[in-house]
Amino acid sequence: MISKVPAGYEDLLERPIVGVLATVTPHGAPDQTPMRFKWDGARLRMSHTIPRRKFTSLQANPNYSFLLTDPDKPSRCLQTQGWLITVLADEEGKFYRELNERYGEAENGLPDDVLDRVVLILDATRFTAK
């Protein structure tokens, strides 16, 4: 079942807010990481690297939860849930640079791990607003 973004909360997906991505490690422990993202109207896109724990957690269990808190009103938040649908290579760090621009960090260069960089594509199937 796919739900829609609750009315009045779309801005949290459109603004450059750092959210918290929650996954479950291969050993069953919860894991939360602050993440930058881009919303395309149906899916979340995030930059990551292959060797990191978040990537291996999503490979073992593709389910996730992503929480966005309004920095202007912290009691206002939006949570989305779904699963990892695919992983794409981030050719020459193109998506990483796109996120840098989105978050006002265009002057930051590419990280040393650019060869391991990928784009996580996460389906958003459920939304909960508070």
C-alpha positions, 0 to 999 in steps of 0.5 A: 500500500502506498500512501501520499505525503500528508497535506501541508508537509510536502515542504519538509521533503522539498527543503534541504533538511538533514533527516535521520535514516533508521535501518536494522544492522545484519545483527538485528540492532537498530542504527540511525544516521543523519543523511542528506537527501533529494525527493523526486516526488515518489522516492528518496535519493541519498548518497552513500558508500559501499563499505559503510555500515548503512549500505551493508544494513540495507543490503541485508534488510532493505526496510528503512524509516526516515525522519524529518524534523522541521528546523523552524518548528521542531514539534512538526515532523514527517516520517516515511517508511519503505525499502531500498529498491536499487543502488546506482553507481554515482559516476564521478560523484555527480549526485554527491555534488548535486547534494552539495549544491542543494545543501549550500555546500557547493564549494566542498569538493569530492570526498576521497571515497568517490570511487565507492560512492553510490546513490541509494534509491528508497521507495516511500510507501508510508508517511506519518506526520506529527 
